[in-house]
Amino acid sequence: MSEKPVTEQKVSEPRDDEHLQGVPDGAGCTEIWEHLSDDRDEENEELEE
């Protein structure tokens, strides 16, 4: 599978790492897990409303 470098992707193409927006560079597994968990919690709260 050959992916285009980010600089060559079209703006309209979804990025594989969009779910990691807001995670600081150099974050470890724990920080990434917490970020993803927080996002899921927010999505669940929105569905309950």
CORGITA-V179010 format. One line per field, one symbol per residue. phi: phi as a letter, one per 40 degrees, with the letter a starting at -180 (. if undefined). psi: psi as a letter, one per 40 degrees, with the letter a starting at -180 (. if undefined). burial: + if it has 16 or more other C-alpha atoms within 10 Angstrom, else -. A space follows every 10 residues. Layout:
BEGIN
phi = ???
psi = ???
burial = ???
END
This chain:
BEGIN
phi = .bccddcccc ccccccbdcb cgccdgccdc ccdccccccc ccccccccc
psi = hhiiiddeii dehiieedee hehiheiadd dddddddddd dddddddd.
burial = ---------- ---------- ---------- -+--+----- ---------
END
